[in-house]
Amino acid sequence: MHPFHLLLSVFSLIALVTFAYLMRYERANFIIKGKGNSWLRVRISSVPIAFVVFALVIIPTGSISGMEGLVVFYVLMFSVIPIIWFAGHWLIGKSANPPLSFAESATIAGSPLVFLLVTAYVAHVLQTPAWLFLKALGFQ
C-alpha cells in the first residue's frame, strides 16, 4: 500500500469513528430532552433530503456548459441549497412527535456540515506533520 493511501485510510477511519461518537452525543442530548424519536426521524430524513439537494444541483448544472454552469452551481450552492437543506429538516422536525423547534432542527441539519468543515480543516493542518512522520519512518 502506498503511504498516501495509508494516510487517507487512517484519517478516514478516525473521521468516521469521531462522527459516530458525535452522533451518539447528539442523540443522547435529544433523549435527555425526551425527543429521541424525533431526532431519529429527522436524522434519517437527512439522507432523502441530501438526494433532493444533490439532484437540485446536478440537474441544472449538468445541462449548462462552460462557465455559466459554474455560475449556476455557485448560485445554487450558496443561496438556494442551504435554504432547502435547513427548511427540509425543519419541516420534518415540525411534523415529528414531539415536534422539534427550528433551532433543534437546524442543529441536526448543521452538525454534519460543521463536522465536514472541521474535518477538512484538520486534514489540511495535519498534512505536513503526517508526511514528515512517514518520511521519518522511511516510507518516502
C-alpha positions in Angstrom: 0.0 0.0 0.0 1.3 3.4 -0.9 1.9 5.7 2.1 -0.7 8.2 0.7 -3.4 5.6 0.7 -2.4 4.6 4.2 -2.7 8.2 5.4 -6.1 8.5 3.8 -7.3 5.2 5.2 -6.2 6.1 8.8 -7.7 9.6 8.6 -10.9 8.4 7.1 -11.3 5.7 9.9 -10.6 8.3 12.6 -13.1 10.7 11.0 -15.8 8.0 10.8 -15.3 7.0 14.4 -15.4 10.6 15.5 -18.6 11.2 13.6 -20.2 8.2 15.2 -19.3 9.4 18.6 -20.7 12.9 17.8 -23.9 11.4 16.6 -24.2 9.4 19.8 -23.6 12.5 21.8 -26.2 14.4 19.8 -28.7 11.6 20.2 -28.1 11.4 24.0 -28.8 15.2 24.3 -32.1 14.7 22.5 -33.0 11.7 24.6 -32.5 13.7 27.7 -35.0 16.3 26.4 -37.4 13.5 25.6 -37.1 14.0 21.9 -35.1 10.9 20.9 -37.6 9.5 18.4 -38.0 13.0 16.8 -34.2 13.2 16.5 -34.0 9.8 14.8 -36.8 10.7 12.3 -35.0 14.0 11.3 -31.6 12.4 11.2 -32.8 9.6 8.9 -34.6 12.1 6.7 -31.2 13.7 6.1 -30.5 11.0 3.5 -33.5 11.7 1.2 -33.1 15.5 1.7 -29.4 15.1 0.6 -30.5 13.3 -2.5 -33.0 16.0 -3.3 -30.4 18.7 -2.7 -27.9 16.8 -4.8 -30.4 16.5 -7.7 -31.2 20.2 -7.5 -27.6 21.0 -8.0 -26.6 18.3 -10.6 -29.6 18.6 -12.9 -29.4 22.3 -13.7 -25.6 22.5 -13.8 -25.3 19.4 -15.9 -27.5 20.9 -18.6 -25.5 24.1 -18.8 -22.0 24.0 -20.3 -19.0 26.2 -19.7 -18.5 29.0 -17.2 -22.3 29.6 -17.0 -22.7 26.2 -15.5 -20.2 27.1 -12.8 -22.0 30.3 -12.1 -25.3 28.4 -11.7 -23.5 25.8 -9.5 -22.2 28.5 -7.1 -25.5 30.4 -7.0 -27.4 27.2 -6.1 -24.8 26.1 -3.6 -24.7 29.4 -1.7 -28.3 30.6 -1.9 -30.9 28.0 -2.7 -29.4 24.8 -1.4 -28.9 25.9 2.2 -32.4 27.1 2.4 -33.8 23.8 1.1 -31.5 21.8 3.3 -32.5 23.6 6.5 -36.1 24.0 5.6 -36.4 20.3 4.8 -35.1 19.4 8.2 -37.3 22.0 9.9 -40.4 20.6 8.2 -39.6 17.1 9.2 -38.8 18.2 12.7 -42.0 20.2 12.9 -44.1 17.2 11.9 -42.3 14.8 14.3 -43.9 13.8 17.6 -42.9 15.6 19.9 -42.2 18.4 17.5 -38.7 19.9 17.3 -38.1 23.7 17.3 -36.3 25.4 14.4 -33.1 25.6 16.5 -33.2 21.9 17.2 -33.8 21.0 13.6 -31.1 23.4 12.5 -28.7 21.8 14.9 -29.5 18.4 13.4 -29.1 19.8 9.9 -26.0 21.7 10.6 -24.0 19.3 12.6 -22.8 17.1 9.6 -21.9 20.3 7.7 -19.9 21.7 10.5 -18.2 18.3 11.0 -17.2 18.2 7.3 -15.7 21.7 7.5 -13.8 20.9 10.7 -12.6 17.6 9.3 -11.3 19.2 6.1 -9.5 21.9 8.2 -7.9 19.3 10.4 -6.8 17.2 7.4 -5.2 20.3 5.9 -3.4 21.2 9.2 -2.2 17.6 9.7 -1.0 17.0 6.2 2.6 18.3 6.6 3.2 16.6 10.0 1.8 13.3 8.7 4.1 13.4 5.6 7.1 14.3 7.9 6.2 11.4 10.1 6.1 9.0 7.2 9.4 10.4 5.9 11.0 9.9 9.3 9.8 6.2 9.3 11.4 5.8 5.9 8.2 5.3 3.8 9.1 8.0 1.3 
